[in-house]
Amino acid sequence: MSISPPSTVSPLSIGPDEPYSEPKRFLRKLNPLRWLALADGIPVGLKNLAQLGLLIVWPVWFVWVLIRAVCFFAFWLLLSPVRSHQKKTHPVDFARAQARRLP
């Protein structure tokens, strides 16, 4: 039985050939290993203290992200009639605003 060497890819790194994807970016931010990797490169005692603090902060941050996502989708659904009305009555202005918004 062979043991594979540990991965040297940091959870903080993004591959150059990886396309930009909002869901992937969101899931990468939720990864607790990414939070623990923020403490790399500091002395061991401070690293343990920093990782403990990050482990305490991570669940709070995770719940905050979920609350923000729920609010975002609630407002998106609430304002969808306004968007559809603007799209029907002012298609040129709507298309211009959408093109300006996208990167």
Backbone bond lengths (Angstrom), bond angles and torsions (degrees), N, CA, C in turn:
res aa  C-N    CA-C-N  psi(-1)  N-CA   C-N-CA  omega(-1)  CA-C   N-CA-C  phi
1 M - - - 1.444 - - 1.524 108.73 -
2 S 1.318 116.44 123.87 1.457 119.77 -178.97 1.529 109.93 -99.29
3 I 1.291 113.45 145.33 1.463 120.15 178.66 1.523 107.25 -104.09
4 S 1.316 115.60 125.07 1.461 118.80 -179.93 1.524 109.40 -78.81
5 P 1.339 116.87 145.72 1.457 119.62 179.27 1.529 110.15 -68.00
6 P 1.329 117.15 152.71 1.459 119.37 179.73 1.528 110.97 -64.41
7 S 1.281 115.33 150.31 1.457 120.86 -179.16 1.523 109.98 -69.47
8 T 1.322 116.06 139.03 1.464 120.11 178.40 1.523 111.39 -98.37
9 V 1.323 117.16 5.39 1.456 120.43 179.95 1.516 108.51 -82.23
10 S 1.300 115.93 124.45 1.460 120.79 179.52 1.522 109.95 -78.23
11 P 1.334 117.78 143.85 1.466 119.49 175.79 1.530 111.82 -64.16
12 L 1.334 116.79 -17.03 1.458 119.99 -179.97 1.525 112.27 -82.63
13 S 1.334 117.05 -18.30 1.460 119.53 -174.61 1.523 111.27 -81.41
14 I 1.303 114.37 148.65 1.460 122.06 175.72 1.518 106.43 -121.22
15 G 1.308 116.12 127.68 1.455 120.01 -179.07 1.515 111.69 -66.30
16 P 1.343 117.50 143.44 1.463 119.79 -178.66 1.522 113.07 -68.23
17 D 1.340 117.18 -26.86 1.461 119.18 -178.19 1.530 111.85 -92.26
18 E 1.325 116.98 1.89 1.461 120.37 -178.94 1.531 109.50 -82.43
19 P 1.331 117.42 124.68 1.461 119.03 -179.65 1.526 110.81 -69.72
20 Y 1.323 115.34 152.82 1.455 120.97 179.24 1.519 109.20 -69.30
21 S 1.299 116.17 125.70 1.454 121.18 -179.66 1.520 108.02 -141.33
22 E 1.311 117.14 121.72 1.462 121.10 -179.29 1.527 112.23 -62.12
23 P 1.343 120.44 -45.21 1.466 118.26 177.96 1.526 113.43 -62.70
24 K 1.344 116.91 -38.38 1.461 118.86 178.01 1.522 110.81 -65.60
25 R 1.318 116.18 -39.69 1.456 120.19 178.33 1.530 110.40 -63.30
26 F 1.325 116.12 -42.01 1.458 121.46 179.13 1.530 110.54 -62.77
27 L 1.332 116.95 -46.03 1.457 120.12 179.89 1.524 111.50 -67.15
28 R 1.311 117.45 -33.67 1.461 120.31 177.61 1.528 109.97 -65.81
29 K 1.330 116.93 -36.57 1.465 119.59 178.67 1.523 111.79 -70.00
30 L 1.321 118.23 -27.18 1.454 121.38 -179.67 1.518 113.09 -79.07
31 N 1.307 118.10 -13.57 1.452 121.95 -176.10 1.531 110.27 -67.34
32 P 1.355 118.23 119.48 1.461 119.01 179.88 1.530 112.83 -66.31
33 L 1.328 117.83 -23.63 1.465 118.96 176.28 1.524 110.90 -64.56
34 R 1.309 116.46 -31.17 1.462 120.28 176.78 1.520 109.82 -64.07
35 W 1.318 116.05 -40.56 1.465 120.23 178.89 1.522 110.79 -66.83
36 L 1.335 116.68 -42.03 1.459 119.37 179.58 1.524 111.41 -67.16
37 A 1.324 117.37 -30.68 1.459 120.85 179.46 1.522 111.90 -69.48
38 L 1.316 118.06 -16.94 1.458 120.32 177.12 1.522 111.43 -65.02
39 A 1.337 117.93 -21.05 1.461 121.97 -179.36 1.522 112.74 -91.04
40 D 1.321 118.24 3.52 1.464 120.39 179.53 1.527 110.26 -68.54
41 G 1.318 115.34 147.14 1.449 120.64 174.49 1.515 114.64 88.72
42 I 1.313 118.67 8.71 1.464 120.40 176.71 1.526 108.23 -117.96
43 P 1.331 118.92 162.10 1.470 120.99 -178.22 1.532 112.62 -55.69
44 V 1.333 115.67 154.58 1.455 121.86 -169.89 1.525 112.91 -58.56
45 G 1.305 118.69 -47.74 1.471 120.97 -178.97 1.513 112.05 -61.66
46 L 1.319 115.48 -44.48 1.468 119.46 178.01 1.524 111.03 -68.78
47 K 1.352 115.72 -33.77 1.464 119.39 179.04 1.523 110.46 -63.97
48 N 1.334 117.31 -43.64 1.462 120.39 178.48 1.525 110.98 -62.79
49 L 1.312 117.20 -42.18 1.460 121.25 178.28 1.531 110.78 -64.92
50 A 1.329 116.54 -42.12 1.468 120.29 179.28 1.522 110.75 -66.01
51 Q 1.332 117.11 -41.39 1.462 119.50 179.04 1.521 111.78 -66.45
52 L 1.331 117.74 -36.02 1.458 120.34 175.73 1.525 110.15 -62.98
53 G 1.327 115.94 -44.53 1.469 119.33 177.55 1.515 111.88 -62.58
54 L 1.330 117.02 -40.94 1.459 120.44 179.38 1.525 111.55 -66.77
55 L 1.333 117.29 -35.54 1.463 119.90 177.44 1.525 111.67 -68.49
56 I 1.313 116.53 -29.70 1.463 120.05 176.89 1.528 110.16 -75.71
57 V 1.313 116.85 -38.62 1.459 121.36 -177.41 1.527 111.91 -74.36
58 W 1.335 117.91 -32.92 1.459 121.07 -173.10 1.531 113.71 -56.92
59 P 1.340 121.06 -47.61 1.469 118.66 179.94 1.526 112.78 -62.75
60 V 1.321 116.75 -36.88 1.466 119.89 177.88 1.526 109.75 -63.80
61 W 1.330 116.44 -44.26 1.455 120.73 179.63 1.528 110.51 -64.65
62 F 1.333 116.70 -39.80 1.459 121.44 -179.76 1.527 110.54 -62.29
63 V 1.321 117.57 -45.23 1.469 121.07 178.44 1.523 109.76 -63.71
64 W 1.335 117.58 -39.28 1.465 121.34 178.52 1.533 110.81 -62.19
65 V 1.322 116.75 -41.21 1.464 120.51 178.30 1.525 110.40 -64.25
66 L 1.316 117.70 -41.81 1.464 120.69 178.58 1.527 111.72 -63.91
67 I 1.325 116.98 -41.22 1.467 120.46 177.65 1.526 110.07 -62.86
68 R 1.332 116.89 -43.50 1.469 120.13 178.71 1.517 111.18 -62.77
69 A 1.338 117.80 -39.10 1.471 120.64 179.68 1.520 110.68 -65.35
70 V 1.321 117.32 -42.09 1.464 120.70 178.49 1.522 110.56 -63.41
71 C 1.323 117.49 -44.07 1.473 120.84 178.44 1.527 111.17 -63.50
72 F 1.333 116.77 -41.98 1.461 120.30 179.82 1.526 110.84 -59.60
73 F 1.336 116.73 -48.10 1.462 119.47 -178.43 1.519 111.99 -70.39
74 A 1.336 117.70 -30.44 1.464 119.94 175.98 1.531 109.99 -65.74
75 F 1.334 117.12 -45.45 1.465 119.88 177.85 1.523 110.92 -66.71
76 W 1.327 116.78 -36.15 1.462 120.26 178.77 1.517 110.15 -61.82
77 L 1.341 116.95 -44.37 1.463 120.54 177.76 1.516 111.96 -68.61
78 L 1.322 116.88 -37.31 1.457 121.51 -179.66 1.530 111.10 -65.46
79 L 1.326 116.73 -36.98 1.461 120.71 -176.68 1.525 113.80 -95.88
80 S 1.312 118.59 1.81 1.461 119.91 -179.46 1.529 112.99 -62.94
81 P 1.341 121.24 -34.30 1.465 118.85 175.19 1.535 112.75 -63.57
82 V 1.316 116.55 -34.81 1.471 120.10 178.15 1.522 109.62 -66.54
83 R 1.343 117.03 -43.87 1.465 120.28 178.34 1.517 111.66 -62.10
84 S 1.331 116.98 -43.73 1.471 119.18 -178.75 1.529 110.82 -67.06
85 H 1.345 117.77 -35.70 1.459 120.81 176.89 1.538 110.26 -64.60
86 Q 1.336 116.93 -44.07 1.462 120.53 178.43 1.532 111.21 -64.65
87 K 1.318 115.99 -36.73 1.460 119.47 179.96 1.526 111.20 -66.55
88 K 1.343 116.98 -36.53 1.462 120.47 179.68 1.517 112.15 -75.89
89 T 1.326 117.46 -43.79 1.468 120.23 -173.10 1.524 113.58 -85.24
90 H 1.327 118.13 -30.45 1.469 121.99 -178.60 1.527 110.47 -131.56
91 P 1.339 118.75 69.05 1.475 119.79 -174.11 1.527 113.77 -65.07
92 V 1.321 117.93 -34.75 1.468 120.02 -178.64 1.523 109.97 -69.57
93 D 1.325 116.61 -46.28 1.466 119.62 178.69 1.528 111.57 -64.48
94 F 1.316 116.18 -38.34 1.466 120.10 179.21 1.530 110.18 -64.40
95 A 1.327 117.48 -44.68 1.468 121.12 179.40 1.526 110.60 -63.98
96 R 1.328 117.38 -39.36 1.463 121.07 178.84 1.537 110.12 -64.46
97 A 1.321 116.53 -42.77 1.469 119.56 179.53 1.526 111.11 -66.24
98 Q 1.325 118.36 -38.33 1.454 120.80 178.31 1.536 110.99 -67.85
99 A 1.326 117.44 -39.56 1.465 120.15 179.04 1.531 110.64 -67.08
100 R 1.293 117.77 -35.79 1.465 121.44 -179.84 1.525 109.87 -70.63
101 R 1.327 118.42 -31.76 1.454 122.66 -176.44 1.518 113.01 -75.51
102 L 1.317 117.86 -33.58 1.470 121.34 -177.65 1.522 110.83 -75.80
103 P 1.361 117.74 144.24 1.472 119.87 -179.21 1.501 112.69 -72.71
